[in-house]
Amino acid sequence: MNEIDRLVETLKKPERKILGMMSGTSADGVDLVLTTVGGCGKMTKCVVQRAEHFDYPDDLRAEIIDSMKANVLMRDVCVLDFKLGEFFGDCAKKFLGNEKIDLIASHGQTVFHNPPSRSAYPCTLQIGDGDIIAMRTGIITISDFRIKDVEAGGEGAPLVPHADYILYSSENESVSLNNLGGISNLTYIPKNADEEDILAFDTGPANALIDLVVRKYFGQSYDKDGTLSSKGKVNASLLKFLKSKESDYLLKAPPKSTGKEVYNEDYLPELSLDPSDILRTVVEFTAWSIYESYKMYVIPHGLDKVILTGGGCMNKTLVESLRRYFGKIPIEVAVDWQWREAKAFAVLANELCCGRSANNPKVTGAKSRVLLGKISLP
């Protein structure tokens, strides 16, 4: 059977085994989730078989972080595109062993995101090319999910809300799923909602500034369990400065998205404070910025609970700060907190196989619904 025939057979299947792969803006590694996905649209059923996280080697992570800087050389990004494609492919092979699957759905590693809200000529770049993954694994790969939405006038983010609506909507509760990766993004699903009722957007930083401070002052990659930040005190002057700097983005109504092009080393001033106090203040600012977004755009519509996912929900200092801000509104950590986005991209790949558009124009600002993802044959 040639690869075109194989693709046609895969598209005809009522149920597919799909490996979802996600590397977020924290750039700590890649999540792999093996799923069985059946049906399409609201009738989709997605069952997670198993999951694993693969850390980036230190030198590769350093290259990724460098690639997000303004003065990066294009040739270095091009080389990294191939390196990451090979790394993703090798991780998939190691994870799967001899197990046969239908598809890989890879989000890729975002290194530049410049949406319509920030640019007259919007663009977005996720590297770790799908063709290389397909060649490396011999498995049909779907990648580059964001580009069509941007070309249709959308922010290209967030895309996960379509999958969230399929997997998490409820007739009885108004729920917000909040991912705490490098950037904080939420999907608000009112009870008994149609997909057009969903509200989703990036609230601002989650781990982006926290990780930056930890690397700069403590020589570690992240604040494990929030232990480092728990030792500091909030500095009122620094917190006031950060709040004033964030006001423009907070006041910008959704749809909107952001990234490390904003929340990087240029965002923080040079400081002579105790490093623990700097870190604790940045954590407090992060929790405040998330809550302020909810206060302005979500809570007025009714909110029964917030469900946290992503690496930031393991930062106890951040979660405790969020619970203090949200007060009587429960903050829960999802059972599958680490795997939500990788699972979501498996669902988005399945939607492409069904010929269904998977962006939400109300969420991204796109002019139309579009098919998401490119198909790479081995």
N, C-alpha and C positions, 0 to 999 in steps of 0.2 A: 504494500500500500504506500503510495507516495504521500508527501506531506499535505498536499491540497485535499486529497481524499480523506486523510486522517482528520483534517480540520472539519470537513463536511460531516464526518461521522460524529465528531465531538459536538458540533452544533445541534445535531439531531437528538442527542441524548436527553432523556427527561431528568437525569440526575448526573452531576459531575463531581469528580474529586479534584478540588482546587487547592493549591498551596498559596496562601496569602502571605506576602512579604512586605514588611513596613520598616523603613528607617526614617525617624522623625528629625525635627530640627535640633534636638539635643545631640544628635550624631554620636550616640554611645554604642550603636550596633544595629543589628537587624533582627526583628521579630519574625518568626516563621510559624504559621498556623495551618495545619492540615485540616481541611473542611470537606464535608459532603454537602453539596448545595443542590436542592431540587426545586422545581417550580420557578416562577418568575413573578416580578412585581410583589404585590401584597401577599401573594400565595407562596412566596419563597420560604423554604425551610433550610436553615443552615445549622449543621451539627459539627462541632469541633471534635476532631479525633485526638489530636495531640498538638503540642506546641513547644517551642524552644527559642531561646534568645542566644544569638552569637555576638559577642563583643567585637568591635573593631580592634585590631592591633593598634598599639599606641601610635606607631608611625603613620598608619593609614588615617586614624582619627585626626592627627595633627594636620595632615594634608587636606582633609575635608574642611576643618575649621579655617585653615588658611585660604581655601578656595572661596570662602564666603566674604573675604575682605575686598575692599574697593580696588586695591592695586594688584590683584591677582593677574597672572599672565594666562592668556587664552590657551597656550600650548600645555600649560600645567593642568588646566581643567580638562582638556581633551584627553591627556594621559590618564587622569583620574577617572574619567568616564569609563575607560576600558578596564582599569584596575578594579573599580567597583563592580562592573558587570561580571568580571571573573570571580570576584569575592562572593557576590550574591549567588552565582551559579554553583560555586564550590560548596557554599553553605547548604544550598538546596540538595545537592548530591549527598552530602554527609548526613543530612537530616532524613532523607528519604530512603537511603540504602538501596535495596532492590525493589522497593514498593513502586508500583505503577500508578501514575495519576494522569489526569486529562490536561490540566492547565497549571501554569504558574501565573499569579497576579502580583506584579511587583510595582509598588509605588515609586521606588527609586529614592535617591537622596537629593532633597532640594538644596541647591547652592545659591540660587538667585530667584527672587519672586518680586516682580514689579508690576502690580495690578493696575487697572484703570483708575482706582482711587488715588494712586500716587504718580501716574505717568500718562502723558499724552500718547505714548507709544508703548502699551503694556506688553509684558512678556514674562515667561516663567521657565525655569530650567531645573529638571530633575535628572540626575546622572546615574549611571549604572545601566547601560543600554540594554533594552529587552532582547535585541538580536544576539548580543553576547551571551546573555543568560540562556537563551534558547539553544545556541550553538554548544554551550558548555554542558547543558543538561540533556539535550535531545528532547526537550519538552516544549510544546507550544506555550509562548509567554505573552501575556497582555501587560502593557506598561503605558507610560505617558498619559495618565488619566486627565491631566489638568488643561492641556493645551487647547482643546476644542472649546472649552468653556470661556477661556480668555479670548480666543479669536471671535467668539460670539458676543463679546462685550462684557463678560463676567469677570469676577475676581479670581476665578480658578480655584477658589477656596471659600468656605469649606465644602468638600465633596462628600464627606462621610454622612451628612444628614439624610441622604436618600436611603442609605443602608440602615441608619438609626431608625428611621420611620418604619421600615420593613420589620426590623428585629425588636424594637423596644416600645412602640406606641401602645397606649393603654386606654381603655374606655373609662377608667375610674380615677386616674391620677394625671395631673399635669407635672411632667418630669423634665428636668434638664440634665443631659449628659455633658459633663465638662472634662475635656481632655487636658491634662497638665503635662504637656511635652515641653519643648523649648518655648513654644507659644501656647497660650491658653485659648482654647476654642470651645464654644458651647453649641449644643443642639437643644433647643427648647421645643418640646412636643406637648401641646395642650391636650387635655383629656378628650377622647373621642374625636381626634383631629383628622382632617384630610391633609394630604401632603402639603397643600398650599398654605396651611395654617402654621407650618413650622417656621421658627425663627432660628437662625444660626449665623455666627460670626466669630471672628477672633477678638477676644477681649483685650489682648496685649500680652505681656510677658508671663511665662510660668517659670520654667527653669532657666531661661536664657540669661538673665542678669545674675541669678543666683549662682549658676555654674561658672560664669565669668569671674565673679568675686572669689569663689572657692579656688579656682585655678590660679588667679593672680596672687592671692594673699596666703593661701594654705597649701599650694602645690598639689592639690588633689583634683580629681575630675568632677566630683559632685559631693553634696552634703549628705552623706549616708544617714538615713533615718532622721535628718534634721539635727544631728548631734552638735555640729559646729555652731549652727545658728542659735541653738538653745542656750548657749553660753554668753550671748551678747545682749545688749540693751538697745532699744530703739532710740536713735538720735533724732530729736525733733526737727532740727534745722535741715538735715539731709532729707528726711521724710517730706518736709514741706517743699523743698526744691524739686524732688522727684514728682510729687503730686502736681506741681505747677507745670512741669515739663510734659506730663501725660495728658493735660487737660484738652488739648486740641484733638487727640485721637478719641478720647472718651466722648467728646461732644459730637463727633462725626457719627451720624446715624447709620445703622446697617442698611444695605450690605457693605461690609468692609473686611479687609484682611490685612495682615501685617507679617513681619518676619524679622530675622536677624539682621536684615539690612538696616533696621531701625534700632533694635535692641542688641547693641554690640559694645565694644570698649569705648566708643565715642559717646555713648549715652550717659556714662557716669563721669563726673568730674574727678580730677586728681584730689585725693583725700589724705589727710594726716590723722584720721581717727583710728581708734583701736579696730583692727580687722574684724573681730567678733561683732562689734557694734555696727560696722558697715554691713556685714552679712545679715545680721538680724533686722536691720532697717530695710534692706532690699527685700527680704522675705515679707516684712510687714507691708511694704509698698506693693508687692505683687498681690498679696491677699486683698488689699484695699482696692486695687485697680480692677480685680475680678468682681468684687462685690459691687463696686460703683456701676459697672456695666449692667449687672443684674438689676440694681435699683432703678436705673434709668430705662431699661428696655425690656425687662422680663417680669420682674415681680409685680408691676401694675396689672399684668394679664392673669395673675394667679399662678402660684408655684407651690407644689406639694413637697417636692424634695429635689435635691441635687445629687447626682451620682458621679463620683470622680473616677477617672481612668488616667492612664499614663504614669510615667515614672515619678512625677511630682507628688502623687498621692501617697508615696512612701516617706515623704518629708513631713515628719510629725509636727514640726514647728509651723510649717505652712498650713497644714490641715487644721491645726488648733486655732490659728489666726482666722482662717476662713469660717470655722464654726462660731467664733466669737462675733464676727461681722454679721453672719446670717441669722444669728439668734435662734428663734423658734423654728426656722426652716431647717429640716434635717439635712445633714451632709453625710452621705454614705460613700464608702469605697467599694467599687464594683468587685464582684468575685473574679471576673475576668479582666481586671484593671489593666493588665499588661498587653492583652491580645485584641482589644476591641478594634483598633484601626486595621490591623492585618486581616482580621476577619471581615471587616467592612469592605476592603478592597477585593477580597474573594467574591463577595456578593456583587460588587460593581462589575467584576469581570463576567460573572454569570449573567448579569443584565445585558451586557454587550452581546453575549452568545444568544440571548433571547431576542436581540434586535430592539431593545428598549433603551430609550434615553434615560440617563441617570443623574443629570444635573438638576438643580432646582433654581430656576431663574429668580424666584423671589429671594432666595438665599444668596446667590452669587451676583445677581444683577445682570445676568446674561439676557440677550434679546430673545432667545429661543431655547427650547430643550434640544440637546444634542446627544449623540452617542459618545461615550467616553472610553478611551483606550485605543491603543494600536496593537495589532496582532503580529507577533514575530514567529515565523516558522523556523524549526531547526535547520 
